Amino acid sequence: MCFSHIDADGNAVMVDVTEKAATHRRAVAAGSIRMNEEAFAAVRDKTARKGDVLGVAQVAGIMATKETSRLIPLCHGLGLTASGLQFFLHPESSEIEAVCTIQCDGKTGVEMEALTGVTVALLTI
């Protein structure tokens, strides 16, 4: 089996994308967090003692997308052209769903950035 981030000697390497053409890249990642009804209401109603939980989580997630290459080994640094994070509240299950959408014009995908953004947003909640 051949792995793209390991050379013939077993050393870790960053994939060489030098010869690849830049194309438009887009990725969407989603996740959710479930909490008790009291915590959900505090987040929804913006009455949590720590303030606007979703506002802070949105900024944290977007910031994380821009720092993905510093967090994930061998991940290329990308010039993102769009990074967005939306939340959807599901009161029937006391869940908050986060959806992160990333775009760029580049030589490699933006899946890791979308996954990182949604993960950090949910961790921040």
Backbone torsions as a table, in degrees:
resi	resn	phi	psi	omega
1	MET	NA	140.7	-178.9
2	CYS	-108.5	129.7	177.5
3	PHE	-109.7	137.7	-174.9
4	SER	-72.3	-19.9	-177.0
5	HIS	-109.0	17.4	177.7
6	ILE	-134.7	129.0	179.9
7	ASP	-83.2	-178.8	-176.6
8	ALA	-60.9	-24.4	179.6
9	ASP	-93.6	3.2	179.0
10	GLY	86.9	9.4	179.3
11	ASN	-84.9	146.2	176.4
12	ALA	-71.8	136.2	178.1
13	VAL	-139.9	151.4	171.1
14	MET	-84.0	135.9	-179.9
15	VAL	-61.5	134.4	179.4
16	ASP	-83.6	113.7	179.5
17	VAL	-109.3	16.2	-175.5
18	THR	-52.8	-44.7	-174.6
19	GLU	-86.4	-5.4	-179.4
20	LYS	-76.1	146.0	175.8
21	ALA	-81.7	144.2	175.4
22	ALA	-73.4	133.3	176.6
23	THR	-135.2	166.7	177.3
24	HIS	-73.0	130.1	-178.7
25	ARG	-120.7	140.8	178.2
26	ARG	-146.3	137.5	176.1
27	ALA	-141.9	146.7	177.7
28	VAL	-129.0	131.2	176.1
29	ALA	-128.0	146.3	180.0
30	ALA	-137.1	151.7	175.8
31	GLY	-159.9	170.5	179.7
32	SER	-144.3	160.5	177.5
33	ILE	-131.1	135.9	179.5
34	ARG	-109.8	142.4	-179.1
35	MET	-142.6	174.3	177.1
36	ASN	-72.3	165.1	-175.0
37	GLU	-61.6	-36.2	-179.5
38	GLU	-65.0	-45.9	179.2
39	ALA	-65.8	-41.9	179.2
40	PHE	-59.4	-45.7	-179.9
41	ALA	-62.2	-39.9	179.5
42	ALA	-64.0	-40.0	178.2
43	VAL	-68.7	-48.6	-178.2
44	ARG	-59.9	-43.9	-175.3
45	ASP	-88.4	0.3	-179.6
46	LYS	58.1	41.2	178.7
47	THR	-112.3	8.6	178.2
48	ALA	-63.6	143.5	-178.3
49	ARG	-59.0	-25.2	-179.2
50	LYS	-88.5	2.5	175.8
51	GLY	99.6	-150.5	-176.0
52	ASP	-75.9	89.8	-175.1
53	VAL	-59.2	-47.3	-176.9
54	LEU	-70.0	-34.4	176.5
55	GLY	-62.5	-45.2	178.8
56	VAL	-66.9	-41.9	-179.6
57	ALA	-64.3	-35.1	178.5
58	GLN	-64.6	-47.1	178.5
59	VAL	-64.1	-42.0	179.4
60	ALA	-60.9	-43.5	-180.0
61	GLY	-64.9	-43.5	178.7
62	ILE	-64.6	-43.5	177.7
63	MET	-60.3	-39.6	-179.4
64	ALA	-63.4	-36.4	179.6
65	THR	-60.9	-34.3	-178.1
66	LYS	-77.6	-14.7	-177.9
67	GLU	-110.6	10.7	-173.6
68	THR	-55.4	-42.1	-178.0
69	SER	-66.8	-18.6	176.3
70	ARG	-86.1	-17.1	-177.2
71	LEU	-100.4	-35.1	-175.4
72	ILE	-107.0	116.8	-179.6
73	PRO	-56.4	139.5	175.6
74	LEU	68.3	11.0	178.5
75	CYS	-84.2	132.4	179.3
76	HIS	-68.4	142.9	171.3
77	GLY	-76.6	131.6	-175.4
78	LEU	-123.1	148.9	172.8
79	GLY	-91.0	89.3	-177.8
80	LEU	-66.8	140.0	176.7
81	THR	-101.0	-16.3	176.3
82	ALA	-156.3	139.5	177.1
83	SER	-145.9	114.0	-177.7
84	GLY	-132.8	149.4	180.0
85	LEU	-136.7	125.8	178.9
86	GLN	-120.0	151.4	176.4
87	PHE	-119.6	142.1	176.3
88	PHE	-126.3	123.7	-177.4
89	LEU	-92.5	133.9	179.1
90	HIS	-122.2	85.1	-174.8
91	PRO	-62.9	-29.0	-178.5
92	GLU	-63.3	-25.3	179.1
93	SER	-119.8	5.3	-176.5
94	SER	53.0	42.5	179.6
95	GLU	-112.9	148.4	170.8
96	ILE	-119.7	123.5	178.5
97	GLU	-99.0	133.5	176.0
98	ALA	-112.7	136.1	177.8
99	VAL	-128.5	121.5	-178.4
100	CYS	-112.0	127.2	179.3
101	THR	-120.4	128.4	-176.4
102	ILE	-125.1	144.4	174.7
103	GLN	-140.4	151.3	171.2
104	CYS	-163.5	165.7	169.8
105	ASP	-110.1	110.7	-174.7
106	GLY	-163.4	-170.2	-174.8
107	LYS	-99.6	-3.7	-179.3
108	THR	-144.7	158.0	-174.5
109	GLY	-69.3	169.8	-177.3
110	VAL	-118.0	20.3	-179.0
111	GLU	-61.9	-42.6	-178.8
112	MET	-63.9	-35.6	179.0
113	GLU	-66.6	-43.2	178.7
114	ALA	-64.0	-43.9	179.0
115	LEU	-64.3	-40.8	179.1
116	THR	-65.4	-43.5	-179.8
117	GLY	-60.9	-46.9	-178.8
118	VAL	-68.1	-37.4	179.8
119	THR	-65.2	-46.9	-179.6
120	VAL	-66.3	-37.6	177.2
121	ALA	-61.0	-45.0	-179.9
122	LEU	-68.4	-37.7	176.1
123	LEU	-64.0	-36.1	179.2
124	THR	-66.3	-38.3	176.3
125	ILE	-60.1	NA	NA
